[in-house]
Amino acid sequence: MADLKKAFAQAQEDVKTITKRPSNDDFLFLYAHFKQAEKGDVSGSRPGMLDMVGRAKYDAWAKLKGTAAEAAMKAYIEKVGSLLQTHK
């Protein structure tokens, strides 16, 4: 688990080095998996209709309900790795 947390922390640093803008779907994937790994299942109420960005983020995170933190970390690390390959 300690190795996974180190790799997760490294992926958080590595994602900052991407020079080409990823798609909105990629951003939502990273956001949702990061939040699931750090905070667990989504909490609070869904943002209103006028907050489209907040609503998209909430929905992406809510789809991961029940996902273990370790699984979310692994998915985040893999996504960052693939983005580093294609978005440099």
C-alpha positions in Angstrom: 0.0 0.0 0.0 2.9 2.4 0.8 4.3 1.8 -2.7 0.8 2.5 -4.2 0.6 5.8 -2.3 4.0 6.8 -3.5 3.1 6.0 -7.1 -0.2 7.9 -6.7 1.7 11.0 -5.3 4.2 10.8 -8.2 1.3 10.6 -10.7 -0.1 13.8 -9.2 3.2 15.5 -9.8 3.6 13.9 -13.3 0.2 15.1 -14.5 1.3 18.7 -14.0 4.0 18.2 -16.7 1.5 17.4 -19.5 1.8 20.1 -22.1 -1.0 19.3 -24.4 -4.5 19.8 -23.1 -6.4 16.6 -22.3 -10.1 16.2 -23.2 -12.8 17.1 -20.8 -13.5 13.4 -20.3 -9.9 12.8 -19.3 -10.1 15.7 -16.8 -13.3 14.3 -15.3 -11.8 10.8 -15.1 -8.7 12.2 -13.2 -10.9 14.4 -11.0 -13.3 11.6 -10.0 -10.6 9.0 -9.4 -8.5 11.4 -7.4 -11.5 12.4 -5.2 -12.5 8.7 -4.8 -9.0 7.8 -3.7 -8.7 10.7 -1.3 -12.2 11.2 0.1 -14.2 8.0 -0.7 -17.7 8.1 -2.0 -19.2 11.4 -3.1 -21.0 13.4 -0.4 -23.2 16.5 -0.4 -25.9 17.4 -2.7 -25.6 17.6 -6.5 -25.0 21.1 -7.8 -27.8 22.9 -9.5 -28.5 23.1 -13.2 -26.7 26.4 -13.7 -23.4 25.0 -12.3 -22.6 22.7 -15.3 -19.0 22.2 -14.4 -19.7 21.3 -10.7 -22.5 19.0 -11.9 -20.3 17.2 -14.3 -17.6 16.7 -11.6 -20.2 15.5 -9.1 -21.7 13.1 -11.6 -18.3 11.7 -12.6 -17.3 11.1 -8.9 -20.8 9.7 -8.1 -20.3 7.0 -10.8 -17.4 5.6 -8.7 -19.5 5.0 -5.6 -18.3 1.9 -3.8 -14.9 1.8 -5.6 -12.1 1.1 -3.2 -9.4 3.8 -2.7 -6.7 1.4 -4.0 -8.6 0.7 -7.2 -9.2 4.5 -7.8 -5.5 5.2 -7.2 -4.4 2.5 -9.7 -6.8 3.8 -12.3 -5.6 7.4 -11.8 -1.9 6.2 -12.1 -2.7 4.3 -15.3 -4.6 7.2 -16.9 -1.7 9.7 -16.0 0.7 7.2 -17.6 -1.3 7.0 -20.8 -1.7 10.8 -20.9 2.0 11.3 -20.5 2.5 9.0 -23.6 0.0 10.9 -25.8 0.0 14.5 -24.5 3.6 15.5 -24.3 
